[in-house]
Amino acid sequence: MSFLIPAAYADAAAPAAAAGPAGTGFEWIFLVGFLVIFYLMIWRPQAKRAKEQKNLLSALQKGDEVVTNGGIAGKIVKVSDDFVVLEVSDSVELKFQKGAIAATLPKGTLKAI
């Protein structure tokens, strides 16, 4: 059966030269470039969105029209430290955590809907 698989013999040639200082410099440039791309495409936009959301939640006040993460639109009736009360209809008020507020709407949007 040895005629199907050729025999491999060790070569007595000299081993290949190891990578010198020029090879390690390119690796460092590649690593730094990867970190810069990671920062610009992932870290910075996410931090910007988190800062905008924090500013939105701290600026909530009575009378603002908002939309929750679940898609419920309403007018803020009461604001406390952790919760807001939304009026979604003439006689219906719902309590939500502040973190559930996704966006504020321009004044008069609810009447136009």
Secondary structure, DSSP 4 states (H G I P E B T S, - for coil): -TTTS-------SPPPPPP-HHHHHHHHHHHHHHHHHHIIIIIHHHHHHHHHHHHHHHT--TT-EEEETTS-EEEEEEE-SSEEEEE-SSS-EEEEEGGGEEEEE-TTHHHH-
